[in-house]
Amino acid sequence: MGVGGPGYATHPKPKKRPAWVVGGVTIVSFVVLLWLIELWDNLTNHRLDSNGIRPLETDGLWGILFAPLLHSNWDHLIANTVPALVLGFLVTLAGLSRFIFATAIIWILGGFGTWLIGNIGAHCPYINVRCEANHIGASGLIFGWLAFLIVFGFFTRKAWQIAVGVVVLFIYGGVLLGVLPGTPGVSWQGHLCGAVAGIVAAYVLSGPERKARQRRRTTLANPYLTP
């Protein structure tokens, strides 16, 4: 018989999944959720669509939570699917926790901004009738991710994140015109507020890099200071 070893067995640590795999699974799962919600919405005669953001109405505040998950029809969802997959995935490469916090900031802050200004410039087909805007769709979130990616690298000063921002700006820069009033029925207010919230998220979440850069500058200015 062989001689036994220690009274316990050692197990190798589970291999950590690459960030791009985790990010890909996360954003694909989110988009699948959007499609499942739209399927249910179609089966229930679009009853969910009324749960969007209704500006300056108290009960319309609840729409901030639901609006990015709802779409008016399949064409609306299809138009948002590819940008959501591409831009959402790129945001996850900054770290899953940053993706979650950035998305939360864009979702809530962008939604609240839409609630405040959503009626401005709203197209109303009838004269002397108050327009009742109902903002739905993931486009505000998409514009937030887009703005986040464009500016995040300039806040962190990391070369690869700056490169991502430049490439995204080159490919999707023209989309930013969607923050301006234009096509009736398209929520430019949601696009604008989402983009502003994306910039805020990028600034807030780049805090560790900005603080580290400030400490380095302080140390270089006075090398006798101790941390």
N, C-alpha and C positions, 0 to 999 in steps of 0.2 A: 504494500500500500504506500502511496505517496504521502509525503509530509504535508499536512494542511498549512495553509497560510493564515493571515490574520482572521479574526472572527467576523469580519465584515467585508462585503464586496464593494469595490469602487465602480461607479458607473460614469461613463463619459458624459460631460455636459451636453445637453441637446444643442445641435448646431443652430445658430441664429440665422433666420432667413434674411436674405439681402433686402436692403431698404426698398429697392425698386419692385421686388415681389410683393412686399407688404403694401406699398403704395398702390400698386396695380390692382391688387385684390380689393383694397379699400374703395378706390374710386369706381371700379367696375360694379361692386356691390351697391354703391350709392345710385349709379345709373340704372341698374336693374330694378332697384326700389322705385325709381321714377316711372319706369315702364309698367311695373305692377300696379302702381297707384293709378296711372292713366287707364290701364285696362279695366280696373274696378270702376273708375269714373265713367267710362263708356258704358259699362254694363248697368250702371245705375242712373243712366240718362243725365250725366254730367251734374249730379247733385253736389259734388265736392267743390266745383268751381266757384261757388258763391262764398267760399271760405277764404277768399283772397284779402289783400289789404285794401280797405275802404278808407280813403284819407279823411282825417279829422273826425271820424266817427268812433265813439268809444268802443263799440263792439268790433269795429274794424281793426283794432289793435291786435286781436287774436290772429288776424291774417298774417302778421309778422312771422309767426311760428309755422304757418302752413303754406304760404304763398310759393316759396321756392320748390315745393313738392308737387304743385298743381300746374296743369297745362290745358289750354283751351281745346286742343285737338291733337291728333297724331302728328300733323305737319309741324305744329308748334314744338312738340317734344323732339321730333327728329332734327329740327333745326338746332336745338340746344344740345343734342347728344354728343356729337363729335367734339365741339369746343369744351364741353364738360369733361369728357374723358381725357383730352390732351392737356388742358390747363390744370385740371384738378390733379392729374398724375404728376405734373411738373412741380406743383406746390408740395406734394407729399415728399419730394426729394429733399426739401429743406428740413425734413424730420416729421414723423407722424404727429408728434405733440404740437408742433408748430402748425401743421395742416389743420388739426382740430381747432386750435385756438383762433387761427386766421379765419377759418370758415365760420366759427361762432361769432366773431366780431363783425364780419361782413354780413352774415345772416341777420343779426339783431340790429346793429347800427345802420346798415343799409336799409333794412326794412323799416326802421323807425323814421329815417329820413324820407323814405317814400311815403309813409303815412302823413308826414308833415307837408310835403309839397306835391303830392300825387295828383292834385286837381289842377295844378298850374298848367295852363295851356292845353287842358284836356279837350279833345275833339267832341263836340256835341252836335248831333245832326239836327236837333230841333231848336228853333229860336225861342228865347225867353224860357227855357227849361233848364233847371240846374242839372249839370252832368253828374252822374253817379259813377265814378271810376272804381274799377275792381282790378287790382294789380295781381297777376299770378305769373308763374314761370320762374325757371332757374336762371334766367338771363342776368338778373341782378347779381347773383352769386358768381356767375361766369365773368362778368365785368369786374367784380371784386378780385377774383383770382388773377385776371389779366393785369390789372393795375398793380397788384401785389408782386407779381413776377417781374414786371418792368422796373420797379423801383427798389425791390428788396436787396439786390446785389449792390446798389449804390449806397445803401445804408450799412451793409455788412462789410463792404469793400473786399469781398471774396471774388476772385477772378472768374470761377466757373459760374457763380450766380449772376455776375454781371453779364457774362456771355449768354446765359439763358435769357436774361432780360432783353438783351439786344436782339436775339433771334426771335423771341416772342413779339417784340415790337415790330420787327421787319415783316413777320408773317401775319400778325393779327392787328397791327397798328391801325389799319383802315377801319376796323370794327369800332374803334373809339369814337368815331363820328356818331355812333348811336347814343351818345350822351346828350346830343342836341335834339331839339324838337324837330320832328320830321313826319314820318309816316303815321297817319291816324291809326289808333289802336295799338301802337307800339309804345311800351312804357319807357320813354327816354328818362323819366324821373327815376325809375328803378335802376336803370343803367348808370345814371349819374351818381346816385347815392351809393350804389354798390361799388363803383370805382373809387369814390372818396373813402369809403370804409376800407377798401383794399389797401389804400395808401396808409391810412391810420394803422391798420393791422401790421403792415410791413415795418412801420416805424417802431411800434410797440414791441414787436417780436424780434427786432434786431437789437434790442437793448443790451444783451450780453456782449455782443461785438462792439457796440458803440462805447460801452463802459470800459471794456478792455483797451480800446484804442485811446480813450482819454487817460487811462492809467499810464500807458506807455508814453504818451506825450508829457505827462506830469513828471515821470521818472527821467526822461531825457532832458527836460528843462532844469531839473534839480536832482542830479544822481545821488545826492547825499540823503534824500528822503528814503525812509524805509516803508515798505508796504504796511 
